[in-house]
Amino acid sequence: MATAIQTPAFQSLSCLEPFSSLDAATLQRLSRGVRVCRASRGEMLMHRGARPAGMYAVIEGEVKLFLISSAGAEKIVRLAGQGDSFCEENILSDTPQTLAAQATRDSVVLHLQRPALQTAMAAHPSLTQALMARLSQRMGELVEGMEQCIQRSSTQRVAHYLVQHADCSAQNVEVRLSCDKQTIASQLNLTPETFSRVLNRLTRDGIIVPRGRRSITLTDLRSLQSIAA
């Protein structure tokens, strides 16, 4: 029996929150309803309008969840990294997905099928609570993203993003950008050109100092926080 349960899906689930707290027998049953997906950079995992019949969990790599506007512009809603998940709402319903999912780097993603998930949730209320908490968090992030796009100017959006990724306990803080500037601009619902203009303006004002392609020093954190607010 021990050999039978040590599948890649079982091993991955046993290290992934909130499934790691489940007993071995439950994990074994749940892993039977798991498909391991290996996606190369740029490969689509899910198209808009799909009915995935379950949720996804990222084991390695990164997946972007995005929309395409009528003009063909891409709007990244969220980046799901290692240990993150998406499509939790499909545990409860079979509604078509409004977002597409694409690997931004070579990734390993688990697809957990709805029937196996629902069985595990019925037997373990704590799992249900944890997954619903994740879904609530996604809703909060979506509302925050809407606020960014509707109520904040382009400068406020960039300032808010930098403050979010800064260690506010120091005055001179270096922020490492986790992805390229085009991806960040899409997350903020800005064009790359507008994003660059805002960074240049903050640089001229002495608030930030770019350090290469992926690093920015915040030389005046207080002013940046004031702009973001």
Buried (B, 14 or more C-beta within 10 A) or exposed (E): EEEEBEBEBBBBBBEBEBBEEBEEEBBBBBBEBBEBBEBEEEBEBBEEEBEBBBBBBBBBBBBBBBBEEEEEEBBBBBBBBEEBBBBBEBBBEEEEBEBBBBBBBBBBBBBBBBEBBBBBBEBBEEBBEBBBEBBEEBEEEEEEBEEBEEEBEBBBBBBBBBBEBBEEEEEEBEBEBEBEBBBBBBBBBBBBEBBBBBBEBBBEEEBBBBEEEEEBEBBBBEBBBEBBE
